């Protein structure tokens, strides 16, 4: 189907990620754990102790969004270097999301890493869930600023003189940005309080 179009490079990791996103993540409306990811999708996760070619990893999804990612840390330096080399092949093929070789990390593993596990939670995604927000831009406190349109300006013209006593243009823009951020924070705070109030009823 057109929705399953995977742009090049069509590596195993990218194809699997596309299939999971289309067929599985779309069903994860209620809190759902996706477990035991393939090794090609999890270069830092430890290989599964009982399932060949899989890893000890899970992701938590709710309302079709990933909220948390967790796995047992791979602590074998030889296997980790093999995984990095495989990632570098994918990067050479054009996969921008493939990981580069981290030799410092591999050297640390040479000295020894005890059995370790970890998890990460996307606070922005969690805020989206709690505030019933559809897009992540609505909950980011510091969204990426759009570059100014250089084509709309006459670069050869001298800037207009400011009236006496007027603040510099840069300061005015800075004040506007701060005021916009404060308004966004206050709006987010009000939404969070409303959700908490609804839960407490």
PyMOL commands that set and color helices and strands:
alter all, ss='L'
color gray80, all
select helices_A, chain A and resi 2-4+12-23+25-27+39-41+77-92+103-111+123-130+136-138+150-152+169-200
alter helices_A, ss='H'
color red, helices_A
select strands_A, chain A and resi 32-35+57-62+65-72+117-121
alter strands_A, ss='S'
color yellow, strands_A
deselect
rebuild
show_as cartoon
